[in-house]
Amino acid sequence: MAQRVETMLDCDACLKKEGTEVDAVMKMTIGPDEYDLCEMHGKKFRALLAEALGTPAHTLAA
């Protein structure tokens, strides 16, 4: 019988800031760097990038 192995990733920001293990639900990629983020940090960093860089062109067409 085959086994199924699931790996949960922890939020990189939560681990760095508070040392807590919170499930990551999204990945942020900037160039060669990838970050696994929880929902709270994902929303926070997305808002910061949108403020600094504006709305991405691909979301304007929708």
Secondary structure, DSSP 8 states (H G I E B T S, - for coil): ---------B-HHHHHHT----B--EEEEETTEEEEE-HHHHHHHHHHHHHHH-S-HHHH--
